[in-house]
Amino acid sequence: MSAPPSPTSPPSRHVLIAGGGIGGLTLARALRQAGIASTVFERAEVLRPVGAGIIMQMNAMKALRSIGLAEAVSQEGQPLTSLATLTDSGGVLTRVELGLLARELGESAIAIRRSRLQAVLLSGLAEGQVHTGRAVTGFHDDGERVTVRLSDGTTATGDLLVGADGLHSVVRQALWGDVTRYSGYTSWRGMTTRPPQAPPTHASESWGPGARFGIVPVGHGEVYWYATRNAPAGVRDEPGRAREALRQCFGGWHAPIAAVLDATSEENIFRTDIHDRVPLARWSQGRVTLLGDAAHPMTPNMGQGGCQAVEDAVVLARCLAREPEPVTALAEYERRRLARANQFVSRSFQLGRLAQLENTAVRFLRDTLMRLVPSGAALRQVRDVMRFDP
């Protein structure tokens, strides 16, 4: 198998990337390492990370290491040593010792503020490579080149187009339509100073009736937190009263949940309904393909949305480096990625249904069965998720 071109090789192709999120920026970095030129077009006028924090799990860290970014991400984030699922009173349902897996797989799970991850990804790109305020609004593939129409009225032409433009992807809509699936629950996210009761290397998710609360240390004396609750789609908090609503729902749960909410300012609380899409049978058509949430948007229950986007980016760059014909390269990309990513969409959706149960008797049975799972079996399940060979 031939090695990909070195970063100093003259670029032989030009990839257009719609979307400057984690997946799009990782692809730009991976293509740069492979000696392939790219341009990123982002809708937002200023690149602002969506969400508060994220866990780059071991599979994503292995992908990032393959393009030389793992050390920088590790330095900006917090390695996690354990992950627990708790009851709303603090009882342990499951606990996974991530340190054991880190020694086995050679990578740690790194929790990081999204803005710091974004800065790492941007740091190695050329000035002018990322165009903000210029969204891809349409495209034409003539079989030889792809021309995109941009929101400022201009166009750009390249050898292929990658839609990395998120859940409401314009590229995906043009290829395969645009139908989302509401999960049945909404979410809140925030970032605040880590309270003394929150361990600095331990992440947890607590389950109550139709609701959950997660706390993740991200280093630099901060924690990222998130909450979910069963609710109709489209409901919004009254202005300035999100924290009050959260305190009413979660204030009676175990420490340090109330302290985390009290320490978070109202303007740092973000609410988002949780959607995904039924998995696609194909991502590519001609010289156009999809990546990340544009290809396989998933609920956040397995913590793999951003991780799978990183895997996509690294694999796609390698396929393009090894195969000179774009259509053939995209077929190989799908062969390597589609089944794995779609599996996470389905598994994450089902996990959410289990976690958001409201019925008391059914929840009692679920919790009892979870406590009976041997720690070795839980570790094997996580290991299977974390394994990845770029």
C-alpha positions as CSV (number, residue, x, y, z in Angstrom):
1,M,0.0,0.0,0.0
2,S,1.5,3.3,-1.0
3,A,1.9,6.1,1.6
4,P,0.0,9.3,1.2
5,P,1.8,12.2,-0.3
6,S,3.9,14.3,2.1
7,P,2.6,17.7,3.2
8,T,5.1,19.4,0.9
9,S,3.8,17.6,-2.2
10,P,2.2,20.0,-4.7
11,P,-1.6,19.7,-4.4
12,S,-3.0,17.8,-7.4
13,R,-6.7,18.3,-6.5
14,H,-8.9,20.9,-4.8
15,V,-11.6,19.8,-2.3
16,L,-14.4,22.2,-1.5
17,I,-15.7,21.7,2.1
18,A,-19.2,23.0,3.1
19,G,-19.1,23.7,6.8
20,G,-16.4,24.7,9.3
21,G,-17.4,22.6,12.3
22,I,-15.3,19.8,13.8
23,G,-15.7,17.5,10.8
24,G,-15.0,20.1,8.1
25,L,-11.9,21.5,9.9
26,T,-10.5,18.1,10.7
27,L,-10.9,17.2,7.0
28,A,-9.0,20.3,6.0
29,R,-6.2,19.4,8.4
30,A,-6.1,15.8,7.2
31,L,-6.1,16.9,3.5
32,R,-3.3,19.3,4.2
33,Q,-1.2,16.5,5.7
34,A,-1.9,14.5,2.6
35,G,-0.8,17.3,0.3
36,I,-4.3,18.0,-1.1
37,A,-5.6,21.5,-1.3
38,S,-9.0,22.4,0.3
39,T,-11.2,25.5,0.9
40,V,-13.7,25.6,3.7
41,F,-16.9,27.6,3.3
42,E,-18.8,28.4,6.6
43,R,-22.2,30.1,7.0
44,A,-21.4,31.9,10.2
45,E,-19.7,35.3,10.0
46,V,-17.4,34.3,12.9
47,L,-16.4,30.8,13.7
48,R,-18.1,30.1,17.0
49,P,-18.2,26.5,18.4
50,V,-21.6,25.0,18.7
51,G,-22.2,23.6,22.2
52,A,-20.0,23.9,25.3
53,G,-17.8,20.9,25.6
54,I,-17.1,17.5,24.0
55,I,-15.3,14.2,24.8
56,M,-12.9,13.1,22.1
57,Q,-13.1,9.4,22.9
58,M,-10.2,7.0,22.3
59,N,-11.2,6.2,18.7
60,A,-11.3,9.9,17.8
61,M,-8.0,10.5,19.6
62,K,-6.4,7.7,17.5
63,A,-7.7,9.3,14.4
64,L,-6.3,12.7,15.5
65,R,-3.0,11.2,16.3
66,S,-2.7,9.9,12.7
67,I,-2.7,13.5,11.5
68,G,-0.5,14.8,14.3
69,L,-3.1,16.5,16.4
70,A,-3.5,14.2,19.5
71,E,-0.9,15.9,21.6
72,A,-2.2,19.4,21.0
73,V,-5.8,18.3,21.9
74,S,-4.6,16.5,25.0
75,Q,-2.7,19.5,26.2
76,E,-5.8,21.7,25.8
77,G,-8.2,19.2,27.4
78,Q,-8.6,16.8,30.4
79,P,-7.9,13.1,30.2
80,L,-10.7,11.2,31.8
81,T,-10.0,8.2,34.1
82,S,-13.6,7.0,34.7
83,L,-17.2,7.3,33.5
84,A,-20.2,6.4,35.6
85,T,-23.9,6.1,35.1
86,L,-25.7,7.1,38.3
87,T,-29.3,7.3,39.6
88,D,-30.7,10.7,40.5
89,S,-29.9,10.1,44.1
90,G,-26.2,9.2,43.3
91,G,-26.3,5.4,43.3
92,V,-24.0,3.7,40.9
93,L,-25.6,1.9,37.9
94,T,-22.4,1.3,35.9
95,R,-18.8,2.5,36.1
96,V,-16.1,2.1,33.4
97,E,-12.5,2.6,34.4
98,L,-11.2,4.4,31.3
99,G,-7.6,4.3,32.6
100,L,-7.6,0.5,31.9
101,L,-8.7,1.0,28.4
102,A,-6.3,3.9,27.8
103,R,-3.4,1.6,28.7
104,E,-4.7,-1.1,26.4
105,L,-5.6,1.0,23.4
106,G,-2.8,3.6,23.7
107,E,-5.1,6.6,23.9
108,S,-7.0,8.5,26.6
109,A,-10.4,10.0,26.3
110,I,-10.0,13.8,26.3
111,A,-12.7,16.1,27.5
112,I,-12.2,19.6,26.0
113,R,-14.0,22.9,25.6
114,R,-15.2,23.1,22.0
115,S,-13.6,26.5,21.5
116,R,-10.1,25.0,22.4
117,L,-10.6,22.1,20.1
118,Q,-11.6,24.4,17.3
119,A,-8.5,26.5,17.9
120,V,-6.3,23.4,17.6
121,L,-7.9,22.5,14.3
122,L,-7.6,26.0,12.9
123,S,-4.0,26.5,14.0
124,G,-2.5,24.5,11.1
125,L,-4.6,25.9,8.3
126,A,-3.4,28.6,5.8
127,E,-4.7,32.2,6.1
128,G,-7.7,32.6,3.9
129,Q,-8.4,28.8,3.7
130,V,-11.5,29.2,5.8
131,H,-14.1,31.6,4.4
132,T,-16.7,32.7,6.9
133,G,-20.0,34.3,6.0
134,R,-20.0,32.4,2.8
135,A,-22.4,29.4,2.9
136,V,-22.8,26.8,0.2
137,T,-26.3,27.2,-1.1
138,G,-26.2,24.9,-4.1
139,F,-23.9,23.1,-6.4
140,H,-23.5,21.6,-9.9
141,D,-21.4,18.5,-10.7
142,D,-20.6,18.2,-14.4
143,G,-18.7,15.0,-14.0
144,E,-15.3,16.7,-14.3
145,R,-15.6,19.4,-11.7
146,V,-18.0,20.7,-9.0
147,T,-19.1,24.3,-8.9
148,V,-20.7,25.6,-5.7
149,R,-23.0,28.6,-5.4
150,L,-22.3,30.7,-2.3
151,S,-24.5,32.9,-0.1
152,D,-22.6,36.1,-1.1
153,G,-23.6,35.5,-4.8
154,T,-20.2,34.2,-5.9
155,T,-19.2,30.7,-7.0
156,A,-16.2,28.4,-6.5
157,T,-15.0,25.4,-8.4
158,G,-13.1,22.3,-7.3
159,D,-12.6,18.6,-8.0
160,L,-15.1,17.4,-5.4
161,L,-17.4,18.7,-2.8
162,V,-17.8,17.4,0.8
163,G,-20.9,18.4,2.7
164,A,-19.9,18.8,6.3
165,D,-22.6,21.4,7.0
166,G,-24.4,19.7,9.9
167,L,-27.8,18.4,10.7
168,H,-29.6,20.7,8.3
169,S,-27.1,20.2,5.5
170,V,-27.8,21.9,2.2
171,V,-25.7,19.4,0.4
172,R,-27.5,16.4,1.9
173,Q,-30.9,18.0,1.1
174,A,-29.9,18.4,-2.5
175,L,-28.7,14.8,-2.7
176,W,-31.1,12.8,-0.5
177,G,-33.8,15.1,0.9
178,D,-34.1,16.6,4.4
179,V,-36.2,14.7,7.0
180,T,-35.2,14.9,10.6
181,R,-36.5,12.6,13.4
182,Y,-37.3,14.1,16.8
183,S,-36.0,12.0,19.7
184,G,-38.7,13.0,22.1
185,Y,-36.5,15.0,24.5
186,T,-34.8,18.4,24.6
187,S,-31.4,19.3,26.0
188,W,-29.6,22.1,27.8
189,R,-25.8,22.6,27.9
190,G,-23.5,24.9,29.8
191,M,-20.0,25.5,31.0
192,T,-18.9,26.8,34.4
193,T,-16.2,26.6,37.1
194,R,-15.7,23.2,38.5
195,P,-17.1,23.0,42.0
196,P,-15.0,21.2,44.7
197,Q,-17.4,18.3,44.8
198,A,-16.9,17.4,41.1
199,P,-13.9,15.1,40.6
200,P,-11.3,16.6,38.2
201,T,-10.9,13.5,36.0
202,H,-14.2,11.7,36.4
203,A,-17.3,12.1,34.2
204,S,-20.8,11.1,35.2
205,E,-24.3,10.9,33.8
206,S,-27.3,10.6,36.2
207,W,-30.6,9.1,35.2
208,G,-34.0,10.1,36.6
209,P,-37.6,9.7,35.4
210,G,-37.5,11.0,31.8
211,A,-34.5,13.2,32.5
212,R,-30.7,13.0,32.7
213,F,-27.8,15.3,33.9
214,G,-24.2,14.9,32.9
215,I,-21.1,16.5,34.3
216,V,-17.7,16.4,32.5
217,P,-14.5,18.1,33.6
218,V,-12.7,19.7,30.7
219,G,-9.6,21.0,32.4
220,H,-8.6,24.6,33.1
221,G,-10.8,24.5,36.2
222,E,-14.0,24.1,34.3
223,V,-16.8,21.6,33.8
224,Y,-19.1,21.0,30.9
225,W,-22.6,20.0,31.9
226,Y,-25.7,18.9,30.0
227,A,-29.3,18.0,30.8
228,T,-32.1,16.2,28.9
229,R,-35.8,16.0,29.6
230,N,-38.7,14.5,27.8
231,A,-40.7,17.3,26.1
232,P,-42.6,18.2,22.9
233,A,-40.4,19.6,20.1
234,G,-40.2,23.4,19.8
235,V,-40.9,24.3,23.5
236,R,-38.6,27.1,24.7
237,D,-37.8,28.5,28.2
238,E,-39.1,31.9,29.2
239,P,-36.4,34.5,28.5
240,G,-34.0,34.7,31.5
241,R,-35.6,31.7,33.3
242,A,-33.7,28.6,31.9
243,R,-31.7,28.1,35.1
244,E,-34.8,28.5,37.2
245,A,-36.5,25.8,35.1
246,L,-33.5,23.5,35.4
247,R,-33.3,24.0,39.2
248,Q,-37.0,23.0,39.5
249,C,-36.3,19.8,37.5
250,F,-32.8,18.8,38.9
251,G,-32.4,20.8,42.1
252,G,-33.4,17.7,44.2
253,W,-30.9,15.4,42.5
254,H,-27.6,14.5,44.1
255,A,-24.6,16.8,44.6
256,P,-23.0,18.6,42.9
257,I,-25.8,19.1,40.3
258,A,-27.4,22.0,42.1
259,A,-24.0,23.7,42.7
260,V,-23.2,23.3,39.0
261,L,-26.4,25.0,37.9
262,D,-26.1,27.8,40.5
263,A,-22.6,28.5,39.2
264,T,-23.7,28.8,35.6
265,S,-24.8,32.2,34.4
266,E,-28.1,32.4,32.4
267,E,-26.4,33.6,29.2
268,N,-24.2,30.5,29.2
269,I,-27.1,28.1,29.1
270,F,-28.1,26.8,25.7
271,R,-31.2,24.8,24.8
272,T,-31.5,22.5,21.8
273,D,-34.1,19.9,20.9
274,I,-32.4,16.5,20.0
275,H,-32.9,15.2,16.5
276,D,-31.3,12.7,14.3
277,R,-32.1,11.1,10.9
278,V,-32.8,7.6,9.8
279,P,-29.5,6.2,8.4
280,L,-28.8,6.6,4.7
281,A,-27.9,3.7,2.4
282,R,-25.5,6.0,0.5
283,W,-23.7,9.3,1.1
284,S,-22.1,10.0,-2.2
285,Q,-23.3,10.9,-5.7
286,G,-20.7,11.6,-8.4
287,R,-18.1,14.0,-7.0
288,V,-20.1,15.0,-4.0
289,T,-20.2,13.3,-0.6
290,L,-21.2,13.9,3.0
291,L,-19.3,13.8,6.3
292,G,-20.2,14.0,10.0
293,D,-23.7,15.2,11.0
294,A,-24.5,15.9,7.3
295,A,-24.1,12.2,6.6
296,H,-25.1,10.5,9.9
297,P,-26.6,12.9,12.5
298,M,-27.0,11.0,15.7
299,T,-28.3,11.6,19.2
300,P,-25.6,12.4,21.7
301,N,-26.2,9.4,23.9
302,M,-23.0,7.5,23.0
303,G,-20.9,10.6,22.8
304,Q,-19.9,9.7,19.3
305,G,-21.2,12.4,17.0
306,G,-18.1,14.5,16.9
307,C,-15.9,11.4,17.2
308,Q,-17.4,9.8,14.1
309,A,-17.0,13.1,12.2
310,V,-13.3,13.0,13.0
311,E,-13.1,9.4,11.9
312,D,-14.9,10.3,8.6
313,A,-12.4,13.1,8.0
314,V,-9.3,11.1,8.5
315,V,-10.6,8.1,6.4
316,L,-11.8,10.3,3.6
317,A,-8.5,12.2,3.3
318,R,-6.6,8.9,3.2
319,C,-8.9,7.5,0.5
320,L,-8.4,10.6,-1.6
321,A,-4.6,10.4,-1.1
322,R,-4.4,6.8,-2.2
323,E,-6.9,6.9,-5.1
324,P,-6.5,9.5,-7.9
325,E,-10.0,9.0,-9.3
326,P,-12.4,11.0,-7.0
327,V,-15.5,8.8,-7.6
328,T,-13.5,5.7,-6.8
329,A,-12.1,7.3,-3.7
330,L,-15.6,8.2,-2.5
331,A,-16.8,4.7,-3.0
332,E,-13.9,3.4,-0.9
333,Y,-14.7,6.0,1.8
334,E,-18.3,4.8,2.0
335,R,-17.2,1.2,2.1
336,R,-15.0,1.9,5.1
337,R,-17.3,4.3,7.0
338,L,-21.0,3.9,6.2
339,A,-21.8,0.8,8.2
340,R,-19.8,1.8,11.3
341,A,-21.3,5.3,11.4
342,N,-24.9,4.2,10.8
343,Q,-24.5,1.6,13.6
344,F,-23.9,4.4,16.0
345,V,-26.9,6.3,14.8
346,S,-29.2,3.3,15.5
347,R,-27.5,2.3,18.8
348,S,-27.5,5.9,20.1
349,F,-31.2,6.3,19.3
350,Q,-32.1,3.1,21.2
351,L,-29.9,4.1,24.2
352,G,-31.8,7.3,24.4
353,R,-35.1,5.6,24.6
354,L,-33.8,3.4,27.4
355,A,-32.3,6.3,29.3
356,Q,-35.3,8.5,29.1
357,L,-37.8,6.0,30.5
358,E,-40.4,7.5,32.8
359,N,-42.4,4.5,34.1
360,T,-41.3,3.7,37.7
361,A,-41.6,-0.1,37.4
362,V,-39.8,-0.3,34.1
363,R,-37.1,2.0,35.3
364,F,-36.6,-0.1,38.4
365,L,-36.2,-3.2,36.2
366,R,-33.7,-1.4,33.9
367,D,-31.6,-0.1,36.9
368,T,-31.6,-3.6,38.5
369,L,-30.3,-5.2,35.3
370,M,-27.7,-2.5,34.8
371,R,-26.3,-3.1,38.2
372,L,-26.0,-6.8,37.5
373,V,-23.8,-6.3,34.4
374,P,-20.3,-7.5,35.3
375,S,-17.7,-4.7,35.1
376,G,-15.7,-6.8,32.6
377,A,-18.7,-7.0,30.3
378,A,-19.3,-3.2,30.4
379,L,-15.6,-2.7,29.7
380,R,-15.8,-4.9,26.6
381,Q,-18.7,-3.0,25.3
382,V,-16.9,0.3,25.6
383,R,-13.7,-1.3,24.1
384,D,-15.7,-2.3,21.0
385,V,-16.8,1.2,20.5
386,M,-13.4,2.7,21.0
387,R,-11.5,0.5,18.6
388,F,-10.6,2.3,15.4
389,D,-7.9,1.8,12.7
390,P,-7.5,4.8,10.5
